[in-house]
Amino acid sequence: MRDITYSVPWNLMLITVGAALVGFAIKAILVPQGFVSGGISGLGMLLSYVWGGLTPGWWYLLLNIPILALGWFSVSRRFFFYTVYGIATLSLAIEIIPWTAPIHDNFLAVLAGGTLFGAGSGVALRSLGSTGGVDILAVFLNNKFNIRVGQVSFTFNLLLLLSSMFFLDVQRALYSLAMLFVSAMVMDYFLSLFNQRKMVLVISDYPEEIAEAVLHRIHRGVTYLNGQGAFTGRPKKILLTVVNNIQLKRLEEAVYSIDPAAFTIVGNTFNVLGRRFSRRKVY
């Protein structure tokens, strides 16, 4: 599966599906409601509302041309060409989608538009490219400083919406802000989907027996950490392992069938790189 994620058909499929979802959200929900979406597409929509002349799809295509230079020089050539495809696909989707979603409640439009926009952005960013715009800057900052993609998008979008209040009525701008918050949360969820693992620390008087169970019953590796009890002063072997959500329950059963008094700490991890886990994503 890790090899498939680097194949061209897989990445083109992710970008196409992501662009279709984003394009549908913009054309069928956001534009009819008069909302402003996130990133460069939102800037294109705002320019279309204020000055007209070009449709949001054409504005999006033109605004992305100078931004692509960042992808070419700061990320990689592969990322650049995948992103060119994503920009073209999203622009085409915005132009050719003929439907308008029959949503009359603004709050429902916020939820539907934000969910579809965030899902599409997240699916596209799971590829080795993007659909352009702020995604290029977000990938660059994520690679260099490990800043989460959703945080970059939400910050840019907040500044965009504050500016849009000069051109749109305040109510529309606030609905757009709520939609972008939903979008950022959904996008981060899709980016972490299938990557999240559980890091488990086990403190027990039977570390060897538990380690044996994890190795042969759960089929996961275990690392011994040397510790010392603060109260007793006795040395302790602390077990460290990483499992997925399904294996967590089996791990608990294995641990407590051996030592009912074991002390277990379980923590969420956003991503785990290494053998039998995720492969490092190289754009």
Buried (B, 14 or more C-beta within 10 A) or exposed (E): EEEEBEEEEBBBEBBBBBBBBBBBBBBBBBBBBBBBBBBBBBBBBBBBBEEEEBBBBBBBBBBBEEBBEBBBEBBBEBBBBBBBBBBBBBBBBBBEBEEEBEBEEBEEBBBBBBBBBBBBBBBBBBBBBBBBBBBBBBBBBBBEEEBBBBBBBBBBBBEBBEBBBEBBEEEBBBBBBBBBBBBBBBBBBBBBEEBBBBBBBBBBEBBEBBBBBBEEBBEBBBEEEEEEEEEEEEEBBBBBBBBEEEBBEBBBEBBBEBBEEBEBEEEEEEEBEEEEBBEEBEB
